[in-house]
């Protein structure tokens, strides 16, 4: 590890779809926080600091962290927020532990559906002079990226549908009795209606600690952070090649380097990818070194990335199953942490020693992060 202190995940609460409107967002945050603390076997008094990932536009209020401070336990406690992406909240929390200045961190992110128009809320993040006037929301940007790939890779439309179906099958295993039935999102050429998913309300929380804290409290089932990487592409889409993912390549290179990963398909046991669209998942295969695009068709056909394959991808069902827009990146991270901890429930894979979470957000996956977890402290793959 390149960090002074190696962070370990000791608790997770994943709620990718919350039904009904009988509880306020504050109540949802409190419940999710308590679930994560209970999973870790600690209380809020054991938490040194908190990082939240929240988005004012989707929340429909200014400075969302002020509303969240009470229910997540932030009163009279060090608390920070990041609005760029939920995955950045995890990275910030892990880095705070890694400095040795904090023994524990609580990371919380959420994504409500109360905004009257989520596409309009997303459009506020776009360039005000060009992209907003299109108008451009995240789905439109994903469609533009899919169009570029359609032009570059023959037959990719059929592969995209197969990837979407794979994730839906995984989702049926992970959530046989879901609290909310996912609804197909709107079609945006070349994205078919069955390859995107409508937004749902979701929330996720994670607890991190140092080795000393974990040992003192006798905690087991720890997912140790072996490597992290993150990178960002330009916000102006005209300055990017949407048929590649250079930010993800850079993030993976950093995470793999720290974790000692030289052969991802041989050294990783499970992977979670932010499949905002199946085209995005295919592109991530290449950027993460899991599969060259010339082999996409072969790997999709032979089931390499299914729950029965050699390297399962998105055993949780991914975004294709539930799409809590803002917090889906942190959910991917929590899912891999739980796989490594042996606490993934119905979709747990046997004998998971290491796993990779890829978290992406923004227009056409502008923000990229890669996190490698392992079940042994200090061990490199």
N, C-alpha and C positions, 0 to 999 in steps of 0.2 A: 504494500500500500504506500501511496505517496503522501498520506495524511499523517499528522502527528498522532491522532487517535483514530482508530477504526470504528466507525459507527455501526451499530447493529439494530435492526428492526425487531422490536419485541412485542408489538401489538398492532392489529389492523381491524378496521371496521369498514366493510365495503357494502354500500347500499346504492347499486347502480340504477335502481328504479324505485321510486317511492310513490305509492298510490294515494289518492284522495287529497282533499284539501281541508281536513279537519285539524291539522296542526300548522302552526306558524313556522316560518323558516327558522326562527330562533329555537323553537322546540326541536326541530329536526337536527339542528347543529348540536344541541345539548345531548340528545339521545345518541347521536353518532359518536360524539366525543366520549361519552361514558362507556359505550360499547368497546371502543378502542382501548381505553384505560383498563377496563375489566379483562380484556383479552391479554393485556400485558401483565396483569396482576399487580397494578400500581394504582395510586390515586392522583388526583390533580395536585396534591401537596408535594408529590415527587417530581413534578415537572418544573424545570428551570426556565423554559422559554417556549414560545408558541410562534409558529409561522402559518399564516392562512393564505390560501389562494382564492381570490374573489374578484368579481368583475362588476363594476358599478352599473354598466349598461344592461347586463342581463339581470342584475338584482333590481334594477329600476329605482335605485337610490344612490345618493352621493356618499362616498367614503364608507363602503360596506363594512370595513373592518370595525368601525365604531359600533354597529349593530351586533357584530359577531363577538365582540370582546367579552361580554357577559356570559353567554351560553357556552363558549369554549374554555372558559376559565381564565381569561386574560386580565381580569381586574387585579391590580397590584402585582402583575406579573409581566415580565418582558414579552412583548408581542410585536411581530412585524407582519406586513402583508405584501403580496406581489400580485399585480393585476395581469401580468403578461401570460401566464399559463400555470395550471395547477402543478405540473411537473417541476416548475421552477421553485415552487414552495418546498418540495421535497429536497431538491438540491441545496437550497439555502439552509434548511434545517439540518441536513447531513453535514454540511460544511461547518455549521456552528458547533456541532458535536466534535467534528474532526479537529477544530482549533484547540480543543482542550479547555475552552472557557465555559462550556456547558456540559453537564453530565447527561441531561435528557432534553428532548425536544418533542413537542406535539405538533403534528402537521395536519391541517384540516383544509378541505376544499369542497365546494358545493356548486351546483348549477340548477337554479330554479327555472320554471317555465312561465313565470308570471308576466314577463314582458309581453306587451300586446302583439309585438312582431319581432321575433328573434332575428330574422334576416335584417330588419331595419336596425336593430341593436348592433349586429355584427358590422353593418355598413359604416357605423361610426368609427370603426377602427381602420377604415380604408383611407387612402390618400384623398383629401377633400376636393381636389381640383379635377382629377381624372377618374379614379376608381369609383368614387361615390356616385358620380353622374352616370355610370353605366346602366343601372346600379349594380354594385358588386358585393355580394355576401360570400360567406365561406363556401357554400355549396356551388355557387357559380365559379369560384376559383378552382374548386376541385374538378368541376366539369371541364374547365379549360385545360387543366393538367391531364385529365383523361383523354381529351381530344388530341393532345400532343402525342400521348402514348399510342393512341389508335393509329396515328399516322406513321409511327415509328416501328410498331411491332405487329406483324400480321396475325390475325386471329385472336388478338388480346381480348376482345369482347367476350368470347366464349370462356376464356380463362378467368376473366373477372367474375362472370356468373358462377363458375365452379368454386372460386374462392369464397364468394358470398354464401353459397350453399354450404360449404364446409363450416363456416363460422356459425351459420344458423343451426346446423346439426350439433356443434359443440355447445351452443347456447341451450339447446333443448336438454342436454345432459346436465349442464351446470345449474339450470333453473327449470326443473320439470314442472314446477307449480309457481310461475312468476307472479309477482305482485301486480305487474302491468304487462299487458300484451304489447309488444313492440309493433308499431305501425310502419309500413313502407313510406319512405320519404318521397318527395316529388321527383319526377324525372327531369333531368337537365342534360340535354344531349352532350355526350353520348351515354350519360348515366341513366340506366333504366330504373324504373320505380322500385324494383326489387333489390337494387344494389345500394340503396341508402335507407336510413332509418330516421323517423321523426324524433325530435328531442323529447326527453323525459326529465323529470326532476330527480336529481341524484346527489349523494353526499358520500365522502370518504374521509377517514382519519387514520393516521399512523403514529406510532410512538417509537422514538429512537433513543438509544442509550449507549453509554460507553461500556467497555469491557469491565471496568471496575464496578460500575453501578450494577451491571448484570450479574456479576459474581457475588456481590454483597447481598443481592436480593434472591439469589438462587434461581434465576430465571433460565428456562430452557427454551428450545424451539426458536432459535435466533437466526435471522437472515442477515448475514454480515455483508456490508457494502464492500465489494472488491474493487470496483472501478466505476467512475462516472465521467460522462462527457456531454457537452452541450454546445450548440452552435446555432447561428441565426443567418438566414438568407436576406437579401434586400427586400424591403417592403414593396417596392415598385415592381410589379410583375414583368414589365418590359425589360428589366435588367436581369432576368433569371432565365435559365433553361429549364422549363418545367418538366422536361423529359428525363431529368436527372435529380439526384438529391445530395448535392455536395455538403450541405450542412449535416445531414445524417451520417455521411461518410466520415466527416471530421469528428463528430460526436462519438461514433463507434470506434474510430482509431484511438481516441483518447481513453475511452472506457476499456477497450481491449488491452491497450498498453499497460494500464494500471493493474488490470486483472491477470495479465499473462496469457491472454487468449490469442492463440495463433491459428487455430482451426475451429471456428465457431460451431460448425455442424458436428464436430467430433467432441468438443469440450463442453458444450451446453446441453442441458437436458430438456429445457422447455423455454419457449419464447412467447412474449406478448407484444403485439404490434398494434398501433393505433390505426385501425382500418376504417378511417372516415369514409373511404370508398375501397372496394377491392383493388382498384388500380393503385391506390396508395400502398396497399399491402404488398403488391407485386414489386413496386418500386423499392420498398423497404427490404425485400429479400435481397436485392442486388446491392443496395448500399450497405447492408449489414454483413455482406459476405456470405450469406446463406445459400445463394443461388444466382448465377449469372442469368441475364435475361434470355440468352440463347437456350437456357435449360428450363425456363419457366414452364413451358408446356409439359415437358417430361416429368418435372417434380409435381405439378398439379395432378397429372394423370396417375402417377404411381403412389399418390397419397403420402408423400414424405412428410408433409406438414399437418397431417390429420392426427387425431388422438391415438390412432394405431400406428402411426408412422415413426420414423427414426428421430424426428425432431418436431414434436407437436407445437403448433403455433395457434395461439388464441383458444386455449382450452376453456376459457371463460365465455366464449362466444363473441368477445370483442365488441366494437361499436355496432356491428351488424345486429347484435342482439339487443343492446341497450345503448342509447346515445344521450347521456347527460353531458351536454356539449362542453362546458368549461372544465369539468373535473374528470373527463375520461382519461387524460394523460396520467393523473395520479392513481386512478384505478388500475391502469396497466401495471404501474410500479407495485402497488399493493398486491395485485394478483400474483406477481412473480415472487414477492416476499413471502406470501402465504404458501406458494408451492414449495419453496425452499424450506419453510418452517413445517411443512407437512400438515397445513391447516386450510387447505383449499376446498375441503368439503367434497361434494359429489364429483367434482372434476379434478380431484387430486391425482397426479401421476405418481406411480410408485418409484421410490429411490431417486428423488431429485436432489442432486448435490449442488448444482449451479443453474442459474437461469438468467435470461436477459429480458429487460423491459425496454421497449422503444416507445417513447412518448412524443407525440407531435401535436402542434396546434397552430392556429393562424391560417392565413390564406395559402392554400396549396402547400401545407406543411412547412410554413415559413420557419417556425421554431422547432428544433429537434433536440432530443435528449436520449441518451442510452445509459442504462444502469445495469451493472452486473452484480448479482448476489451469489453468495455461497454459504454453505451450512457449516463451514469450519473457519474459525477465527484466524485471520492472518494468512490463510492459505491462498496461494495463487493457483490458477487452473493448471 
